Structures are given as C-alpha cells and as structure tokens.
Amino acid sequence: MLLSDVLSASIAWNPGEGDSVLLGAVDDDIAIAETVAATLPPKARGRVFLEVEDASGIRDFVAPGRVCVTWLRRDRGQSMRAAVDAWLAEMLPIEAEREHQVYAWVSGDRVAHALTTSR
C-alpha cells in the first residue's frame, strides 16, 4: 500500500531529508496524522498535536521516538492551533547564522508545506 492510497492527493506529504515535521489534527483528521506518522522514518524528529473533545478521544498513537505526540483537550481549554503556533514560534526563530525549516500539515490546511525562517 502506498501513502497516496490513503491520503488525499492534495496533502502531498513530501518532507525533505532532515526537516523537522509537524502534524496538527482535530477529531476526524487524526486518522490522516496517524497515517503520515506511520510512514515517517525511524530518525524523524518533530511534534504531533492532536485535539479531541475530552479524555475519551485519547488513544494510542504510534510515532518515531524523536517525534513527540501531545493530546489536547477542548474541555480543558486546550487548542491545537494555539499549540502549533507556540511550537512554531520556538522552532522557527529568526537567526542570522542559519535557516530553520519545518515540514507541516495541520487540519484545515489544504496541503502539507515547508515553513522556514526566511518566509
């Protein structure tokens, strides 16, 4: 089975080698994030933020060891978008010495894309 068999072609998940990855999903889109995480190489690094209504929506989520998975609960006022924004603010600092890059897909985005400090 190919990744393209499960994911919508519009997501077009194709990170560059060495990119940090970011996945953000709510409710029904968590299945997309699970599929993408299952295809990540063992050395992948990054974050996954998953937003559900309450504790009953939390389940096992498999990701490589250097990809941290965080479950967020709306009943506690937690938001995937707020978590994604905060993480990107930390991971894409403006530095003159080097460029940082994150390859991301978040619920509501039409396609996955690279985010860099130069944009």
Protein Blocks (a to p, Z undefined) as FASTA:
>chain_A
ZZklmpcfklopacdehiacddddehjlmmmmmmmmmmpcfkbgcddddddfblmlpccd
dddfklccddddfknopafklmmmmmmmmmmcccfkbccddddddehiabdcdddfkZZ
